[in-house]
């Protein structure tokens, strides 16, 4: 049975296995991984996990240009299945193309409904933060992600272009998210 957990150094090798399945240097939505992060060494991975956990701490100021964010890993046993993030607010870029929630499921685990399950869990967390609705975006060509958002109650507002890519923008109510009782 999958679980959502806080990022942890305990799963360093499992996280690297998932990363390598995606491909080194490939963007992983919802992971919080930046191009300058060193996740291969134990010290670098520990620093990255510490940053992810610190980004949720609203008692500390967010880094310039960034917002507070809660990260969770989808895991089953000691296998990392994917990642999901909940941004506590929107800045200008997130309003255009990033949204409040980003997620990614490793290629071998897709088609199991993990993204929808994790999204439903994060909608509960968004409601706990006081957000009545959240913006979720996906690449215009990502039909699977669009279906996931729509199943969660997403109502498409529009499609916007940024840096040559088109993004579908959906608003999802946190009051009674689909799949959450």
MARVO-81410 format. One record per atom (N, C-alpha, C): atom name; x, y, z. Coordinates in nm, 4 decimals, decimal comma, padded with zeros to 6 digits. Layout:
BEGIN
   segu         px         py         pz
     CA          X          Y          Z
...
//
This chain:
BEGIN
   segu         px         py         pz
      N    00,0842   -00,1173    00,0000
     CA    00,0000    00,0000    00,0000
      C    00,0897    00,1249    00,0000
      N    00,0723    00,2147   -00,0939
     CA    00,1572    00,3353   -00,0983
      C    00,1246    00,4314    00,0159
      N    00,2239    00,5122    00,0504
     CA    00,2095    00,6152    00,1524
      C    00,2748    00,7427    00,1017
      N    00,2301    00,8561    00,1559
     CA    00,2986    00,9832    00,1342
      C    00,3819    01,0109    00,2581
      N    00,5101    01,0393    00,2374
     CA    00,5978    01,0672    00,3508
      C    00,6783    01,1934    00,3228
      N    00,7314    01,2512    00,4298
     CA    00,8248    01,3618    00,4147
      C    00,9528    01,3083    00,3508
      N    01,0219    01,3929    00,2742
     CA    01,1523    01,3497    00,2228
      C    01,2438    01,3073    00,3372
      N    01,3241    01,2047    00,3123
     CA    01,4116    01,1511    00,4160
      C    01,5425    01,1017    00,3549
      N    01,6505    01,1203    00,4282
     CA    01,7804    01,0709    00,3815
      C    01,7856    00,9185    00,3834
      N    01,6974    00,8566    00,4617
     CA    01,6941    00,7101    00,4706
      C    01,6732    00,6459    00,3334
      N    01,6045    00,7158    00,2438
     CA    01,5740    00,6589    00,1121
      C    01,6656    00,7124    00,0017
      N    01,7874    00,7499    00,0380
     CA    01,8805    00,8057   -00,0597
      C    01,8954    00,7159   -00,1824
      N    01,9301    00,5906   -00,1615
     CA    01,9541    00,5007   -00,2753
      C    01,8252    00,4728   -00,3525
      N    01,7143    00,4611   -00,2832
     CA    01,5859    00,4393   -00,3513
      C    01,5478    00,5611   -00,4340
      N    01,5761    00,6808   -00,3818
     CA    01,5458    00,8020   -00,4576
      C    01,6343    00,8095   -00,5817
      N    01,7614    00,7745   -00,5675
     CA    01,8514    00,7746   -00,6834
      C    01,8047    00,6754   -00,7899
      N    01,7551    00,5604   -00,7460
     CA    01,7021    00,4609   -00,8391
      C    01,5855    00,5197   -00,9189
      N    01,4958    00,5896   -00,8507
     CA    01,3821    00,6537   -00,9189
      C    01,4321    00,7628   -01,0131
      N    01,5260    00,8436   -00,9666
     CA    01,5825    00,9499   -01,0496
      C    01,6445    00,8935   -01,1763
      N    01,7190    00,7850   -01,1614
     CA    01,7856    00,7254   -01,2767
      C    01,6851    00,6667   -01,3755
      N    01,5708    00,6211   -01,3261
     CA    01,4660    00,5725   -01,4162
      C    01,4100    00,6873   -01,4996
      N    01,3946    00,8039   -01,4381
     CA    01,3517    00,9233   -01,5120
      C    01,4581    00,9620   -01,6140
      N    01,5844    00,9536   -01,5666
     CA    01,6990    00,9984   -01,6460
      C    01,7675    01,1128   -01,5740
      N    01,8988    01,1056   -01,5661
     CA    01,9741    01,2121   -01,4992
      C    01,9562    01,3428   -01,5743
      N    01,9339    01,4488   -01,4988
     CA    01,9184    01,5812   -01,5578
      C    01,7792    01,6100   -01,6120
      N    01,6875    01,5133   -01,6020
     CA    01,5504    01,5316   -01,6503
      C    01,4695    01,5986   -01,5395
      N    01,3896    01,6983   -01,5758
     CA    01,3049    01,7657   -01,4780
      C    01,2011    01,6680   -01,4234
      N    01,1845    01,6692   -01,2922
     CA    01,0865    01,5834   -01,2254
      C    00,9881    01,6726   -01,1513
      N    00,8693    01,6890   -01,2066
     CA    00,7690    01,7745   -01,1445
      C    00,7431    01,7309   -01,0010
      N    00,7322    01,8285   -00,9134
     CA    00,6984    01,8019   -00,7743
      C    00,8133    01,7604   -00,6853
      N    00,9326    01,7478   -00,7407
     CA    01,0447    01,6965   -00,6619
      C    01,1219    01,8043   -00,5868
      N    01,1157    01,9272   -00,6338
     CA    01,1958    02,0331   -00,5729
      C    01,3417    02,0281   -00,6122
      N    01,3747    01,9406   -00,7041
     CA    01,5134    01,9254   -00,7470
      C    01,5519    02,0387   -00,8407
      N    01,6600    02,1064   -00,8074
     CA    01,7131    02,2152   -00,8899
      C    01,8401    02,1671   -00,9596
      N    01,8727    02,2265   -01,0742
     CA    01,9911    02,1805   -01,1487
      C    02,1204    02,1845   -01,0680
      N    02,1292    02,2716   -00,9693
     CA    02,2524    02,2838   -00,8906
      C    02,2573    02,1893   -00,7706
      N    02,1500    02,1168   -00,7433
     CA    02,1489    02,0256   -00,6286
      C    02,2374    01,9043   -00,6544
      N    02,3186    01,8701   -00,5544
     CA    02,3993    01,7481   -00,5573
      C    02,3247    01,6422   -00,4788
      N    02,2635    01,5499   -00,5494
     CA    02,1895    01,4448   -00,4792
      C    02,2643    01,3111   -00,4811
      N    02,3763    01,3059   -00,5508
     CA    02,4506    01,1803   -00,5600
      C    02,5303    01,1502   -00,4334
      N    02,5939    01,2504   -00,3756
     CA    02,6711    01,2271   -00,2535
      C    02,5772    01,2269   -00,1338
      N    02,6166    01,1575   -00,0287
     CA    02,5347    01,1520    00,0926
      C    02,5175    01,2909    00,1532
      N    02,6260    01,3701    00,1568
     CA    02,6160    01,5046    00,2140
      C    02,5278    01,5950    00,1280
      N    02,5424    01,5865   -00,0025
     CA    02,4608    01,6679   -00,0923
      C    02,3142    01,6302   -00,0830
      N    02,2864    01,5010   -00,0757
     CA    02,1482    01,4548   -00,0630
      C    02,0883    01,5034    00,0685
      N    02,1660    01,4945    00,1764
     CA    02,1189    01,5407    00,3072
      C    02,0888    01,6905    00,3035
      N    02,1737    01,7676    00,2370
     CA    02,1502    01,9125    00,2257
      C    02,0236    01,9397    00,1450
      N    02,0025    01,8645    00,0385
     CA    01,8825    01,8820   -00,0439
      C    01,7566    01,8480    00,0368
      N    01,7569    01,7359    00,1060
     CA    01,6417    01,6970    00,1881
      C    01,6161    01,8028    00,2953
      N    01,7221    01,8546    00,3567
     CA    01,7054    01,9594    00,4585
      C    01,6409    02,0842    00,3973
      N    01,6809    02,1202    00,2759
     CA    01,6198    02,2359    00,2099
      C    01,4727    02,2108    00,1820
      N    01,4387    02,0915    00,1328
     CA    01,2988    02,0601    00,1054
      C    01,2146    02,0730    00,2324
      N    01,2625    02,0188    00,3415
     CA    01,1887    02,0254    00,4670
      C    01,1791    02,1697    00,5178
      N    01,2849    02,2472    00,5022
     CA    01,2861    02,3860    00,5482
      C    01,1901    02,4738    00,4684
      N    01,1674    02,4410    00,3414
     CA    01,0790    02,5232    00,2589
      C    00,9353    02,5234    00,3097
      N    00,8968    02,4257    00,3888
     CA    00,7617    02,4207    00,4448
      C    00,7482    02,5058    00,5706
      N    00,8594    02,5465    00,6290
     CA    00,8595    02,6186    00,7563
      C    00,8250    02,7658    00,7345
      N    00,7000    02,8005    00,7650
     CA    00,6542    02,9381    00,7419
      C    00,7091    03,0364    00,8441
      N    00,7777    02,9883    00,9475
     CA    00,8388    03,0796    01,0437
      C    00,9706    03,1353    00,9908
      N    01,0192    03,0781    00,8824
     CA    01,1419    03,1255    00,8183
      C    01,1040    03,1908    00,6866
      N    01,1716    03,2977    00,6483
     CA    01,1373    03,3602    00,5198
      C    01,1731    03,2676    00,4029
      N    01,0894    03,2712    00,2994
     CA    01,1183    03,1936    00,1782
      C    01,2365    03,2589    00,1057
      N    01,3082    03,1780    00,0295
     CA    01,4175    03,2311   -00,0510
      C    01,3613    03,3328   -00,1495
      N    01,4377    03,4359   -00,1827
     CA    01,3892    03,5344   -00,2807
      C    01,3480    03,4655   -00,4122
      N    01,2285    03,4973   -00,4591
     CA    01,1771    03,4389   -00,5825
      C    01,1071    03,3053   -00,5650
      N    01,1076    03,2510   -00,4434
     CA    01,0465    03,1221   -00,4142
      C    00,9336    03,1411   -00,3139
      N    00,8523    03,0390   -00,2945
     CA    00,7444    03,0429   -00,1954
      C    00,7586    02,9220   -00,1035
      N    00,6928    02,9275    00,0112
     CA    00,6928    02,8104    00,0990
      C    00,6260    02,6937    00,0275
      N    00,6776    02,5753    00,0526
     CA    00,6312    02,4574   -00,0204
      C    00,6459    02,3339    00,0673
      N    00,5449    02,2474    00,0619
     CA    00,5480    02,1195    00,1322
      C    00,5709    02,0097    00,0292
      N    00,6717    01,9276    00,0522
     CA    00,7052    01,8168   -00,0376
      C    00,6702    01,6846    00,0271
      N    00,6232    01,5932   -00,0535
     CA    00,5982    01,4567   -00,0074
      C    00,6471    01,3602   -00,1143
      N    00,6915    01,2437   -00,0680
     CA    00,7309    01,1363   -00,1586
      C    00,6269    01,0264   -00,1521
      N    00,5925    00,9737   -00,2682
     CA    00,5051    00,8570   -00,2762
      C    00,5973    00,7364   -00,2644
      N    00,5719    00,6538   -00,1636
     CA    00,6579    00,5375   -00,1419
      C    00,5723    00,4139   -00,1165
      N    00,6327    00,3015   -00,1458
     CA    00,5743    00,1717   -00,1123
      C    00,6892    00,0887   -00,0586
      N    00,6838    00,0585    00,0694
     CA    00,7997   -00,0042    00,1328
      C    00,9154    00,0942    00,1258
      N    01,0270    00,0479    00,0702
     CA    01,1429    00,1356    00,0520
      C    01,1604    00,1768   -00,0928
      N    01,0554    00,1706   -00,1722
     CA    01,0613    00,2096   -00,3134
      C    00,9966    00,3474   -00,3301
      N    01,0691    00,4413   -00,3912
     CA    01,0156    00,5739   -00,4192
      C    00,9398    00,5662   -00,5518
      N    00,8103    00,5976   -00,5455
     CA    00,7225    00,5872   -00,6625
      C    00,7052    00,7197   -00,7352
      N    00,7194    00,8301   -00,6624
     CA    00,7005    00,9618   -00,7214
      C    00,7089    01,0688   -00,6150
      N    00,6820    01,1928   -00,6588
     CA    00,6894    01,3078   -00,5692
      C    00,5722    01,4007   -00,5960
      N    00,5374    01,4791   -00,4942
     CA    00,4318    01,5783   -00,5087
      C    00,4668    01,6962   -00,4187
      N    00,4335    01,8149   -00,4650
     CA    00,4620    01,9352   -00,3872
      C    00,3390    02,0237   -00,3814
      N    00,3258    02,0929   -00,2696
     CA    00,2172    02,1880   -00,2474
      C    00,2800    02,3228   -00,2141
      N    00,2660    02,4170   -00,3075
     CA    00,3161    02,5519   -00,2847
      C    00,2091    02,6286   -00,2068
      N    00,2495    02,6933   -00,1009
     CA    00,1558    02,7555   -00,0095
      C    00,0901    02,8810   -00,0660
      N    00,1501    02,9395   -00,1662
     CA    00,0958    03,0580   -00,2323
      C    00,1518    03,0617   -00,3747
      N    00,1045    03,1577   -00,4513
     CA    00,1500    03,1718   -00,5893
      C    00,2260    03,3022   -00,6067
      N    00,3394    03,2955   -00,6748
     CA    00,4042    03,4165   -00,7226
      C    00,3629    03,4324   -00,8701
      N    00,4159    03,5297   -00,9386
     CA    00,3719    03,5572   -01,0762
      C    00,3948    03,4371   -01,1687
      N    00,5116    03,3738   -01,1613
     CA    00,5401    03,2592   -01,2481
      C    00,4498    03,1412   -01,2152
      N    00,4322    03,1127   -01,0879
     CA    00,3458    03,0013   -01,0496
      C    00,2015    03,0261   -01,0920
      N    00,1570    03,1520   -01,0885
     CA    00,0215    03,1836   -01,1336
      C    00,0061    03,1570   -01,2830
      N    00,1091    03,1810   -01,3588
     CA    00,1023    03,1600   -01,5037
      C    00,1116    03,0122   -01,5414
      N    00,2120    02,9423   -01,4905
     CA    00,2375    02,8070   -01,5408
      C    00,2712    02,7016   -01,4360
      N    00,2964    02,7378   -01,3125
     CA    00,3407    02,6381   -01,2149
      C    00,2316    02,5843   -01,1260
      N    00,1450    02,6734   -01,0793
     CA    00,0366    02,6328   -00,9919
      C    00,0793    02,6049   -00,8498
      N   -00,0188    02,5648   -00,7701
     CA    00,0040    02,5303   -00,6300
      C    00,0615    02,3895   -00,6141
      N    00,0207    02,2974   -00,7003
     CA    00,0591    02,1569   -00,6828
      C    00,1287    02,1063   -00,8086
      N    00,2405    02,0394   -00,7867
     CA    00,3117    01,9722   -00,8950
      C    00,3390    01,8293   -00,8530
      N    00,3365    01,7378   -00,9482
     CA    00,3596    01,5974   -00,9133
      C    00,4239    01,5247   -01,0303
      N    00,4898    01,4165   -00,9975
     CA    00,5487    01,3297   -01,0981
      C    00,5543    01,1873   -01,0457
      N    00,5244    01,0921   -01,1327
     CA    00,5294    00,9500   -01,0986
      C    00,6358    00,8859   -01,1870
      N    00,7232    00,8081   -01,1265
     CA    00,8310    00,7464   -01,2044
      C    00,7709    00,6594   -01,3147
      N    00,8360    00,6516   -01,4292
     CA    00,7774    00,5840   -01,5455
      C    00,7234    00,4444   -01,5204
      N    00,7941    00,3598   -01,4452
     CA    00,7493    00,2215   -01,4245
      C    00,6245    00,2113   -01,3382
      N    00,5878    00,3186   -01,2692
     CA    00,4741    00,3145   -01,1763
      C    00,3506    00,3865   -01,2297
      N    00,3595    00,4398   -01,3491
     CA    00,2458    00,5128   -01,4056
      C    00,1317    00,4175   -01,4392
      N    00,0109    00,4725   -01,4402
     CA   -00,1061    00,3927   -01,4737
      C   -00,1690    00,3222   -01,3544
      N   -00,1166    00,3443   -01,2346
     CA   -00,1687    00,2810   -01,1126
      C   -00,2629    00,3727   -01,0351
      N   -00,2807    00,4959   -01,0823
     CA   -00,3641    00,5910   -01,0104
      C   -00,2913    00,6628   -00,8986
      N   -00,1590    00,6538   -00,8943
     CA   -00,0823    00,7151   -00,7861
      C   -00,0936    00,8668   -00,7860
      N   -00,0900    00,9278   -00,9029
     CA   -00,0977    01,0741   -00,9090
      C   -00,2318    01,1224   -00,8547
      N   -00,3401    01,0576   -00,8918
     CA   -00,4719    01,0963   -00,8430
      C   -00,4852    01,0788   -00,6928
      N   -00,4326    00,9670   -00,6423
     CA   -00,4352    00,9406   -00,4982
      C   -00,3558    01,0470   -00,4230
      N   -00,2326    01,0751   -00,4691
     CA   -00,1476    01,1739   -00,4017
      C   -00,2082    01,3131   -00,4124
      N   -00,2670    01,3447   -00,5266
     CA   -00,3316    01,4744   -00,5444
      C   -00,4469    01,4909   -00,4452
      N   -00,5286    01,3895   -00,4281
     CA   -00,6386    01,3965   -00,3316
      C   -00,5855    01,4224   -00,1908
      N   -00,4762    01,3572   -00,1548
     CA   -00,4160    01,3780   -00,0224
      C   -00,3651    01,5212   -00,0076
      N   -00,3040    01,5753   -00,1115
     CA   -00,2502    01,7108   -00,1041
      C   -00,3606    01,8159   -00,1067
      N   -00,4755    01,7847   -00,1649
     CA   -00,5878    01,8777   -00,1587
      C   -00,6359    01,8933   -00,0145
      N   -00,6310    01,7863    00,0617
     CA   -00,6645    01,7928    00,2046
      C   -00,5627    01,8826    00,2762
      N   -00,4351    01,8657    00,2442
     CA   -00,3306    01,9488    00,3055
      C   -00,3473    02,0955    00,2663
      N   -00,3866    02,1207    00,1411
     CA   -00,4096    02,2582    00,0960
      C   -00,5235    02,3217    00,1741
      N   -00,6289    02,2456    00,1967
     CA   -00,7426    02,2953    00,2747
      C   -00,6972    02,3287    00,4167
      N   -00,6107    02,2446    00,4738
     CA   -00,5592    02,2690    00,6082
      C   -00,4760    02,3978    00,6142
      N   -00,4165    02,4360    00,5022
     CA   -00,3409    02,5615    00,4962
      C   -00,4325    02,6822    00,4788
      N   -00,5619    02,6571    00,4582
     CA   -00,6557    02,7661    00,4397
      C   -00,6849    02,8011    00,2954
      N   -00,6394    02,7161    00,2029
     CA   -00,6645    02,7406    00,0606
      C   -00,7990    02,6788    00,0218
      N   -00,8922    02,7613   -00,0263
     CA   -01,0231    02,7122   -00,0699
      C   -01,0174    02,6482   -00,2080
      N   -00,9210    02,6918   -00,2868
     CA   -00,9010    02,6344   -00,4200
      C   -00,7544    02,6473   -00,4547
      N   -00,7088    02,5590   -00,5428
     CA   -00,5691    02,5602   -00,5856
      C   -00,5623    02,5574   -00,7374
      N   -00,4558    02,6152   -00,7869
     CA   -00,4271    02,6122   -00,9300
      C   -00,3338    02,4952   -00,9566
      N   -00,3710    02,4133   -01,0542
     CA   -00,2860    02,3018   -01,0957
      C   -00,2712    02,3121   -01,2462
      N   -00,1489    02,3006   -01,2940
     CA   -00,1241    02,3121   -01,4371
      C   -00,0585    02,1853   -01,4891
      N   -00,0706    02,1660   -01,6192
     CA    00,0011    02,0564   -01,6831
      C    00,0333    02,0970   -01,8259
      N    00,1322    02,0332   -01,8819
     CA    00,1674    02,0553   -02,0209
      C    00,0448    02,0238   -02,1066
      N    00,0205    02,1054   -02,2063
     CA   -00,0978    02,0887   -02,2904
      C   -00,1024    01,9523   -02,3585
      N    00,0127    01,8895   -02,3774
     CA    00,0168    01,7592   -02,4448
      C    00,0078    01,6407   -02,3475
      N    00,0024    01,6682   -02,2170
     CA    00,0016    01,5613   -02,1170
      C   -00,1430    01,5233   -02,0833
      N   -00,2023    01,4414   -02,1683
     CA   -00,3427    01,4024   -02,1514
      C   -00,3653    01,3265   -02,0207
      N   -00,2712    01,2443   -01,9778
     CA   -00,2879    01,1676   -01,8540
      C   -00,2957    01,2612   -01,7343
      N   -00,2102    01,3608   -01,7289
     CA   -00,2149    01,4554   -01,6179
      C   -00,3428    01,5381   -01,6229
      N   -00,3853    01,5779   -01,7412
     CA   -00,5106    01,6535   -01,7537
      C   -00,6279    01,5710   -01,6996
      N   -00,6313    01,4418   -01,7314
     CA   -00,7380    01,3548   -01,6790
      C   -00,7325    01,3451   -01,5269
      N   -00,6119    01,3348   -01,4731
     CA   -00,5953    01,3270   -01,3280
      C   -00,6511    01,4519   -01,2616
      N   -00,6178    01,5679   -01,3154
     CA   -00,6649    01,6940   -01,2583
      C   -00,8165    01,7049   -01,2716
      N   -00,8688    01,6671   -01,3870
     CA   -01,0136    01,6744   -01,4093
      C   -01,0889    01,5796   -01,3165
      N   -01,0346    01,4600   -01,2921
     CA   -01,0978    01,3648   -01,1997
      C   -01,1008    01,4184   -01,0570
      N   -01,0050    01,5050   -01,0250
     CA   -00,9988    01,5655   -00,8917
      C   -01,0923    01,6868   -00,8818
      N   -01,1669    01,7126   -00,9881
     CA   -01,2603    01,8243   -00,9874
      C   -01,2079    01,9493   -01,0540
      N   -01,0939    01,9390   -01,1224
     CA   -01,0349    02,0546   -01,1881
      C   -01,1229    02,1121   -01,2973
      N   -01,1358    02,2431   -01,2974
     CA   -01,2098    02,3160   -01,4001
      C   -01,1081    02,3990   -01,4773
      N   -01,0969    02,3691   -01,6070
     CA   -00,9952    02,4370   -01,6873
      C   -01,0331    02,5830   -01,7072
      N   -00,9387    02,6688   -01,6734
     CA   -00,9585    02,8123   -01,6937
      C   -00,9138    02,8532   -01,8336
      N   -00,7925    02,8091   -01,8713
     CA   -00,7400    02,8473   -02,0013
      C   -00,6126    02,7689   -02,0317
      N   -00,5521    02,8017   -02,1433
     CA   -00,4220    02,7480   -02,1827
      C   -00,3318    02,8682   -02,2043
      N   -00,2140    02,8654   -02,1432
     CA   -00,1193    02,9762   -02,1574
      C    00,0129    02,9239   -02,2096
      N    00,0838    03,0117   -02,2762
     CA    00,2143    02,9762   -02,3312
      C    00,3231    03,0435   -02,2500
      N    00,4299    02,9688   -02,2265
     CA    00,5456    03,0214   -02,1549
      C    00,6699    02,9516   -02,2086
      N    00,7662    03,0302   -02,2495
     CA    00,8920    02,9758   -02,3037
      C    00,8689    02,8714   -02,4123
      N    00,7720    02,8969   -02,5002
     CA    00,7465    02,8080   -02,6135
      C    00,6668    02,6835   -02,5815
      N    00,6208    02,6689   -02,4565
     CA    00,5388    02,5529   -02,4182
      C    00,4004    02,6011   -02,3788
      N    00,3025    02,5169   -02,4030
     CA    00,1645    02,5504   -02,3687
      C    00,1227    02,4725   -02,2441
      N    00,0559    02,5422   -02,1524
     CA    00,0143    02,4829   -02,0254
      C   -00,1361    02,4987   -02,0060
      N   -00,2012    02,3896   -01,9692
     CA   -00,3413    02,3947   -01,9285
      C   -00,3442    02,4373   -01,7820
      N   -00,4349    02,5283   -01,7493
     CA   -00,4482    02,5785   -01,6119
      C   -00,5861    02,5411   -01,5584
      N   -00,5877    02,4733   -01,4452
     CA   -00,7109    02,4257   -01,3815
      C   -00,7204    02,4798   -01,2392
      N   -00,8416    02,5124   -01,1974
     CA   -00,8684    02,5439   -01,0573
      C   -00,9436    02,4259   -00,9966
      N   -00,8994    02,3866   -00,8787
     CA   -00,9599    02,2738   -00,8078
      C   -01,0003    02,3196   -00,6683
      N   -01,1247    02,2956   -00,6319
     CA   -01,1733    02,3271   -00,4987
      C   -01,1133    02,2302   -00,3985
      N   -01,0788    02,2814   -00,2821
     CA   -01,0299    02,1940   -00,1749
      C   -01,1414    02,1590   -00,0770
      N   -01,2619    02,2123   -00,1012
     CA   -01,3735    02,1909   -00,0080
      C   -01,4242    02,0486   -00,0090
      N   -01,4325    01,9870   -00,1250
     CA   -01,4766    01,8473   -00,1330
      C   -01,4056    01,7813   -00,2502
      N   -01,2725    01,7610   -00,2353
     CA   -01,1964    01,7033   -00,3454
      C   -01,2453    01,5637   -00,3838
      N   -01,2416    01,5370   -00,5126
     CA   -01,2824    01,4044   -00,5645
      C   -01,1953    01,2968   -00,5009
      N   -01,2580    01,1880   -00,4642
     CA   -01,1831    01,0756   -00,4103
      C   -01,1511    01,0867   -00,2621
      N   -01,1915    01,1978   -00,1968
     CA   -01,1643    01,2145   -00,0551
      C   -01,2962    01,2094    00,0190
      N   -01,3054    01,1243    00,1213
     CA   -01,4304    01,1168    00,1973
      C   -01,4207    01,1970    00,3241
//
